[in-house]
Amino acid sequence: MADNDEKKNAESGDEAEELDLKIDTEIDTEDLLVEPTKKEKEEDSKAAAAAKAAEKAAAAAPSPEHRAPIFALRTTANREEQVMDFITSNAKKKKLEVYSLVHPHGMRGYLFVEAKDRQDAEQAAFRVPYARGLLPKEVSYEEIEHMLEPAKKVEVNIQKGDIVEIISGAAFKHSQAKVTRIDKTKEEVVVELLESAVPIPITLKLDAVKVIRRESEEGGEASQHNED
């Protein structure tokens, strides 16, 4: 009987110690809680607002599975760039949801309009000079994806005075010409045909010509002959 009483007293003592420890821990934890300063509250508020804005933007952005519709717009040939400028101005003025305009390199008489819907695309092209109307059927992204791949920039080592061969273009293909000006921004080169009696400047793309002789090389060869 005495042993049982001692056992109960021991258990009661252990429970009391655990309770004291729990109370001490709670008190210590409360002591650690500090009221945030006004500056900290403002920073927390700004962070919460920024997070909310980011969530809203992410929700509004179209996912790859829900792309905006794309429409093909017929234009007068060689006026595509002007039509794009007019549509851009029109969309801004009327606050239309036109997301992008694409004129694939080498495609004449057409450009692509990505917009919220057909109505916005039509309004953006309405009464635009050289615009001839949207095609009835929407264009899927997969149909034009190969046209939208960024082309690799052609690195061509061309200098003013170089003698080049024209390697593309039916009219002057295989003709030789001399480089008179280079516009690297537009990736264009101005040449004059060697066979022409009257020098006529012709503007070509950089990748449409191939250097076959350089003036500096000619000078080097001449100096070698003189030394001999």
C-alpha positions as CSV (number, residue, x, y, z in Angstrom):
1,M,0.0,0.0,0.0
2,A,2.8,2.4,0.9
3,D,4.5,1.5,-2.3
4,N,1.4,2.5,-4.3
5,D,1.2,5.8,-2.5
6,E,4.8,6.6,-3.3
7,K,4.3,5.6,-6.9
8,K,1.3,7.9,-7.2
9,N,3.2,10.8,-5.5
10,A,6.1,10.3,-7.9
11,E,3.7,10.4,-10.9
12,S,2.0,13.5,-9.6
13,G,5.4,15.1,-9.2
14,D,6.4,14.3,-12.8
15,E,3.1,15.7,-14.1
16,A,3.7,18.9,-12.0
17,E,7.1,19.3,-13.5
18,E,5.8,18.8,-17.1
19,L,3.1,21.4,-16.4
20,D,5.7,23.9,-15.0
21,L,7.9,23.3,-18.0
22,K,4.9,23.8,-20.4
23,I,4.0,27.0,-18.6
24,D,7.6,28.3,-18.7
25,T,7.8,27.5,-22.4
26,E,4.6,29.3,-23.2
27,I,5.8,32.3,-21.2
28,D,9.1,32.3,-22.9
29,T,7.5,32.2,-26.3
30,E,5.2,35.1,-25.5
31,D,8.2,37.1,-24.3
32,L,9.8,36.6,-27.7
33,L,6.7,38.0,-29.5
34,V,7.5,41.6,-30.5
35,E,4.9,44.0,-32.0
36,P,6.1,44.8,-35.6
37,T,7.1,48.4,-36.3
38,K,5.1,50.7,-38.6
39,K,7.8,50.3,-41.3
40,E,7.6,46.5,-41.1
41,K,3.8,46.6,-41.4
42,E,4.1,48.9,-44.5
43,E,6.7,46.5,-46.0
44,D,4.5,43.5,-45.3
45,S,1.5,45.3,-46.9
46,K,3.5,46.2,-50.0
47,A,4.8,42.6,-50.3
48,A,1.2,41.3,-50.0
49,A,0.0,43.8,-52.6
50,A,2.8,42.8,-55.0
51,A,2.1,39.1,-54.6
52,K,-1.6,39.7,-55.3
53,A,-0.8,41.7,-58.4
54,A,1.6,39.0,-59.7
55,E,-1.1,36.4,-59.2
56,K,-3.6,38.5,-61.1
57,A,-1.2,39.0,-64.0
58,A,-0.4,35.3,-64.1
59,A,-4.1,34.5,-64.2
60,A,-4.7,37.1,-67.0
61,A,-1.9,35.9,-69.2
62,P,-3.0,33.4,-71.9
63,S,-1.5,30.0,-71.3
64,P,0.0,28.0,-74.2
65,E,-3.1,25.8,-74.3
66,H,-5.3,28.9,-74.7
67,R,-3.6,31.1,-77.2
68,A,-5.2,34.2,-78.6
69,P,-6.7,33.6,-82.1
70,I,-4.5,34.4,-85.1
71,F,-6.0,35.8,-88.3
72,A,-4.4,36.2,-91.8
73,L,-4.9,39.6,-93.3
74,R,-4.6,40.1,-97.1
75,T,-2.7,43.2,-98.1
76,T,-1.4,44.9,-101.3
77,A,1.9,43.2,-102.2
78,N,5.0,45.1,-100.9
79,R,2.8,47.2,-98.6
80,E,2.9,44.8,-95.6
81,E,5.1,47.0,-93.5
82,Q,3.0,50.1,-94.0
83,V,-0.2,48.1,-93.1
84,M,1.5,47.0,-89.9
85,D,2.3,50.6,-89.0
86,F,-1.3,51.7,-89.7
87,I,-2.8,48.8,-87.7
88,T,-0.5,49.5,-84.7
89,S,-1.6,53.1,-84.7
90,N,-5.2,52.1,-85.1
91,A,-5.1,49.6,-82.2
92,K,-3.5,52.1,-79.8
93,K,-6.0,54.8,-80.8
94,K,-9.1,52.6,-80.4
95,K,-7.6,50.7,-77.4
96,L,-8.1,47.4,-79.1
97,E,-6.6,44.1,-77.8
98,V,-4.2,43.4,-80.6
99,Y,-1.2,41.4,-79.2
100,S,1.1,41.0,-82.2
101,L,1.6,41.5,-85.9
102,V,3.8,39.3,-88.0
103,H,5.0,39.6,-91.5
104,P,7.1,36.5,-92.3
105,H,10.2,37.1,-94.4
106,G,9.5,36.5,-98.1
107,M,5.7,36.3,-97.8
108,R,4.0,38.8,-100.0
109,G,0.5,40.1,-99.7
110,Y,-0.2,38.6,-96.3
111,L,0.5,39.3,-92.6
112,F,-0.8,37.7,-89.4
113,V,-2.7,39.4,-86.6
114,E,-2.9,38.0,-83.1
115,A,-5.9,39.6,-81.3
116,K,-8.4,38.9,-78.5
117,D,-11.0,38.1,-81.1
118,R,-12.0,38.6,-84.7
119,Q,-13.9,41.8,-83.9
120,D,-10.8,43.5,-82.5
121,A,-8.7,42.3,-85.4
122,E,-11.2,43.6,-87.9
123,Q,-11.6,47.0,-86.1
124,A,-7.8,47.3,-86.1
125,A,-7.6,46.8,-89.9
126,F,-10.8,48.8,-90.6
127,R,-10.2,51.4,-93.3
128,V,-6.4,50.9,-93.2
129,P,-4.8,51.7,-96.6
130,Y,-3.6,48.6,-98.5
131,A,-5.5,46.2,-96.1
132,R,-7.8,44.0,-98.1
133,G,-9.6,42.1,-95.3
134,L,-9.2,39.1,-93.0
135,L,-9.4,35.6,-94.3
136,P,-12.6,33.7,-93.1
137,K,-10.7,31.0,-91.2
138,E,-8.5,31.4,-88.2
139,V,-4.8,30.3,-88.5
140,S,-3.4,27.9,-85.9
141,Y,-0.1,28.7,-84.3
142,E,1.3,25.4,-85.5
143,E,0.6,26.4,-89.1
144,I,2.9,29.4,-88.9
145,E,5.3,28.3,-86.2
146,H,8.0,27.5,-88.7
147,M,7.8,31.0,-90.1
148,L,8.3,32.6,-86.6
149,E,11.5,30.9,-85.7
150,P,14.2,33.5,-85.2
151,A,16.6,33.4,-88.1
152,K,20.2,33.0,-87.4
153,K,22.1,36.2,-88.1
154,V,24.3,35.7,-91.1
155,E,27.9,36.7,-90.4
156,V,29.4,37.9,-93.6
157,N,32.9,39.4,-93.8
158,I,32.3,42.1,-96.4
159,Q,34.2,45.3,-96.7
160,K,33.8,48.4,-98.9
161,G,35.7,47.9,-102.2
162,D,35.4,44.1,-102.2
163,I,34.6,42.4,-105.5
164,V,31.7,40.1,-105.0
165,E,29.6,37.6,-106.9
166,I,25.8,37.9,-106.7
167,I,24.6,34.5,-105.7
168,S,20.8,35.0,-105.5
169,G,18.3,37.0,-107.5
170,A,17.3,36.0,-111.0
171,A,18.2,39.3,-112.7
172,F,21.9,39.6,-111.6
173,K,22.7,36.1,-110.4
174,H,26.4,35.1,-111.1
175,S,27.3,38.8,-112.0
176,Q,30.3,40.4,-110.4
177,A,30.1,43.7,-108.6
178,K,32.1,46.1,-106.4
179,V,30.9,47.0,-102.9
180,T,30.3,50.7,-102.5
181,R,28.4,50.8,-99.2
182,I,27.5,48.5,-96.3
183,D,24.5,48.9,-94.0
184,K,24.9,46.3,-91.2
185,T,21.8,47.5,-89.4
186,K,19.6,46.6,-92.3
187,E,21.9,43.8,-93.3
188,E,22.2,45.3,-96.8
189,V,25.0,46.0,-99.2
190,V,25.1,48.5,-102.1
191,V,27.1,47.3,-105.1
192,E,27.9,48.4,-108.7
193,L,28.0,45.9,-111.5
194,L,31.4,45.6,-113.1
195,E,30.0,44.6,-116.5
196,S,27.7,47.6,-116.7
197,A,28.9,50.5,-118.8
198,V,27.2,53.0,-116.5
199,P,27.7,52.3,-112.7
200,I,24.2,51.7,-111.3
201,P,23.9,51.2,-107.5
202,I,22.0,48.0,-106.6
203,T,20.9,47.2,-103.0
204,L,21.1,43.6,-102.0
205,K,20.9,41.6,-98.8
206,L,24.3,40.7,-97.2
207,D,23.6,37.0,-97.8
208,A,22.9,37.5,-101.5
209,V,26.6,38.2,-102.3
210,K,29.9,36.3,-101.9
211,V,33.3,37.9,-101.7
212,I,35.6,36.7,-104.4
213,R,38.4,39.3,-104.3
214,R,39.5,41.9,-101.8
215,E,41.4,45.1,-102.6
216,S,43.8,44.6,-99.7
217,E,44.6,41.1,-101.1
218,E,45.3,42.6,-104.5
219,G,47.6,45.2,-102.9
220,G,49.5,42.4,-101.1
221,E,49.9,40.4,-104.3
222,A,51.1,43.5,-106.2
223,S,53.7,44.3,-103.5
224,Q,55.0,40.6,-103.7
225,H,55.4,40.9,-107.5
226,N,57.3,44.1,-107.1
227,E,59.7,42.5,-104.6
228,D,60.3,39.6,-107.0
